[in-house]
Amino acid sequence: NMGCAASTAEIPIELTANADIEKLKVFDSKFIVPEGKNMMLRLKAKVFSFSGDSYKIVDANDSSKVVFQCLGKFLNFDNKRVICDADGAPIFVIKEPVMQLDDKQYVYATDSEGKPTTEIFRVGSNFGNTSQYTENLKNAKGDAIELKGKMTLVSMKGGIWVGDQKTGQPIAKVCSPVTYKDFLPDEFDRNDYLVEIPPGVDSALVLAMVLAYEQMEQSYDY
């Protein structure tokens, strides 16, 4: 059973199953990590710059089962950063801010064509983008929740918490696949990374936060 090493951040992140599933459910129930073992999403940096028909985001801890995918047909649109489920149905799209001065990323629900419908939440960061936070995020029941992230893709390390990093509940860990080079059969690219998510957590919500962070990181690059 794989898991990211505990020492991925300044403070060790111990992931445990989330008991209050409804509290953290934002997207569909099918994205809640099932009981038993942590999900290990395998991602490549700059995921939306893939070539070909599709890029499949798999659970490396479950026989590389496809959990999410990006489809090439959306890459021609303005809103090309569409994440789909395993069947190819759009789930959310990450929109760039309209204003230049606004460096937040916006996560929108989509219609079946991948076009944005309503804003679900936005992700902001501190100067330098070493800590991230959500705004206007509500669960499916309509209760407000706030996620905080401390992620650095340069070192492929970090985590996401509900509430504060010191006192909150950790719900995801980001780590480099180098940790597992002895266990994984196929070659990992140097730019691949893993997102570990425990049972009871909405994996689509975690993915949206990680990808919004990654988009902010890219906007600093250019």
C-alpha positions in Angstrom: 0.0 0.0 0.0 1.7 3.2 -1.2 1.7 6.5 0.6 3.7 9.7 0.3 6.5 9.8 2.9 5.3 11.7 6.0 8.1 14.3 5.9 6.8 16.1 2.8 6.5 19.5 4.5 7.9 21.4 7.4 5.4 19.5 9.5 4.6 15.9 9.0 1.2 15.3 7.3 -0.6 12.3 8.6 -3.6 11.5 6.4 -6.5 9.7 8.0 -9.9 8.8 6.6 -12.4 11.6 6.7 -15.4 10.6 8.8 -17.8 13.5 7.9 -18.1 12.8 4.2 -20.9 15.3 3.6 -18.9 18.1 5.0 -16.2 17.8 2.3 -18.4 16.7 -0.6 -18.5 19.5 -3.3 -18.8 17.5 -6.5 -20.5 14.1 -7.1 -20.4 11.3 -4.6 -18.6 9.1 -7.1 -15.5 11.2 -6.5 -15.4 10.4 -2.8 -12.4 8.2 -2.2 -13.8 4.8 -1.1 -12.9 3.1 2.2 -9.8 0.9 2.4 -6.8 2.8 1.0 -5.7 6.2 0.0 -6.0 7.3 -3.6 -2.8 8.3 -5.3 -3.5 10.5 -8.3 -0.7 10.6 -10.8 -0.3 13.9 -12.6 2.1 15.6 -14.9 3.2 19.2 -14.5 1.4 21.5 -16.9 -1.3 18.9 -17.3 -3.2 20.9 -19.9 -0.3 21.1 -22.3 -0.5 17.4 -23.2 -0.7 16.4 -26.9 -3.0 13.8 -28.3 -6.6 12.9 -27.7 -6.5 12.6 -24.0 -4.5 12.7 -20.8 -5.6 10.2 -18.2 -5.2 10.9 -14.5 -5.0 7.5 -12.9 -4.9 6.2 -9.3 -1.5 4.7 -9.0 -2.6 2.9 -5.9 -5.5 1.1 -7.7 -4.0 -0.7 -10.7 -3.7 2.7 -12.6 -7.5 3.0 -12.8 -8.6 6.1 -14.7 -10.2 8.6 -12.3 -10.1 11.8 -14.3 -9.0 12.9 -17.7 -8.3 15.9 -19.9 -9.6 15.7 -23.5 -7.9 17.2 -26.5 -11.1 18.3 -28.0 -11.4 21.0 -25.3 -7.9 22.4 -25.9 -9.1 24.6 -28.8 -11.6 26.5 -26.7 -11.0 29.6 -24.6 -11.9 27.5 -21.6 -9.5 24.7 -22.4 -8.7 23.7 -18.8 -11.6 21.3 -18.5 -11.3 18.3 -16.2 -13.6 15.3 -17.1 -14.5 12.2 -15.3 -13.4 8.7 -16.4 -16.2 8.6 -19.0 -15.2 11.9 -20.5 -18.0 14.0 -19.0 -16.8 17.5 -18.0 -16.8 18.2 -14.2 -15.2 21.6 -13.9 -13.1 24.1 -15.7 -10.4 26.4 -14.3 -10.7 29.9 -15.6 -8.0 32.6 -15.7 -8.9 35.9 -14.0 -10.4 38.6 -16.3 -8.3 41.3 -14.6 -4.6 41.4 -15.0 -4.1 42.4 -11.3 -6.2 39.5 -10.1 -4.0 36.4 -9.8 -6.7 34.2 -8.4 -7.9 31.1 -10.3 -11.6 30.4 -10.7 -13.1 27.0 -10.6 -16.4 26.8 -12.5 -19.0 24.1 -13.0 -19.5 23.2 -16.7 -22.2 22.2 -19.0 -21.8 19.0 -21.1 -19.8 20.9 -23.7 -17.2 22.0 -21.2 -18.4 25.6 -21.1 -18.4 27.4 -17.7 -21.7 27.8 -16.0 -21.5 28.9 -12.3 -18.4 29.7 -10.2 -17.9 27.0 -7.5 -14.9 28.7 -5.7 -11.7 30.6 -6.3 -8.2 29.9 -5.2 -5.8 32.7 -4.1 -2.3 32.7 -2.8 0.3 34.7 -0.9 3.0 36.6 -2.6 5.4 33.9 -4.0 2.6 31.3 -4.0 3.9 29.2 -1.2 0.5 29.1 0.6 -2.9 28.9 -1.0 -6.5 29.3 0.2 -10.0 29.0 -1.2 -12.7 31.6 -1.3 -16.5 31.3 -1.5 -16.3 27.5 -1.3 -19.4 25.7 -0.1 -20.1 22.0 0.1 -23.1 20.3 -1.6 -25.2 21.0 1.4 -24.4 24.8 1.2 -22.2 25.0 4.2 -19.1 27.2 3.9 -15.7 25.4 4.1 -12.2 26.7 3.6 -9.2 24.8 2.4 -5.7 26.0 2.9 -2.7 24.7 0.9 1.0 24.8 1.4 2.3 23.5 -1.8 5.6 24.0 -3.8 5.8 22.2 -7.1 9.5 23.0 -7.4 10.2 20.5 -4.7 7.0 18.5 -5.3 6.0 18.8 -1.7 3.0 20.0 0.3 -0.4 19.4 1.6 -4.0 20.7 1.7 -6.0 21.2 4.9 -9.5 22.0 5.9 -8.9 25.0 8.1 -5.5 26.0 9.4 -2.4 24.0 8.7 -1.5 23.6 12.4 -4.9 22.8 13.8 -6.9 21.8 10.7 -7.6 18.4 9.1 -5.1 17.3 6.4 -7.0 16.0 3.3 -4.3 15.7 0.7 -0.6 15.4 0.2 1.5 16.3 -2.8 4.8 14.4 -3.4 7.3 13.5 -5.9 7.2 10.0 -7.5 10.9 9.6 -6.8 9.7 8.4 -3.4 8.4 5.3 -5.1 10.9 4.7 -7.9 11.6 1.2 -6.5 7.9 0.2 -6.5 6.5 1.6 -9.7 7.0 -0.5 -12.8 6.8 2.2 -15.5 9.0 5.2 -15.9 7.9 8.4 -14.2 8.7 11.6 -15.9 10.7 14.1 -13.8 7.8 16.4 -14.0 5.2 13.9 -12.7 3.9 14.2 -9.2 1.5 12.4 -7.0 -1.5 13.6 -5.0 -2.4 11.3 -2.1 -6.1 11.6 -0.9 -7.5 9.6 2.0 -10.9 7.8 2.1 -14.0 10.0 2.6 -12.5 13.0 0.8 -13.8 14.5 -2.5 -11.0 13.8 -5.0 -12.4 16.2 -7.6 -12.3 19.0 -5.0 -8.6 18.2 -4.2 -7.7 18.0 -7.8 -9.4 21.4 -8.6 -7.3 23.0 -5.8 -4.1 21.4 -6.9 -4.6 22.4 -10.5 -5.6 25.9 -9.7 -2.4 26.2 -7.6 -0.4 24.8 -10.5 -1.9 27.4 -12.9 -0.9 30.2 -10.5 2.6 28.7 -10.4 2.8 28.8 -14.2 1.7 32.4 -14.4 4.7 33.3 -12.2 7.0 31.5 -14.6 6.4 33.7 -17.6 
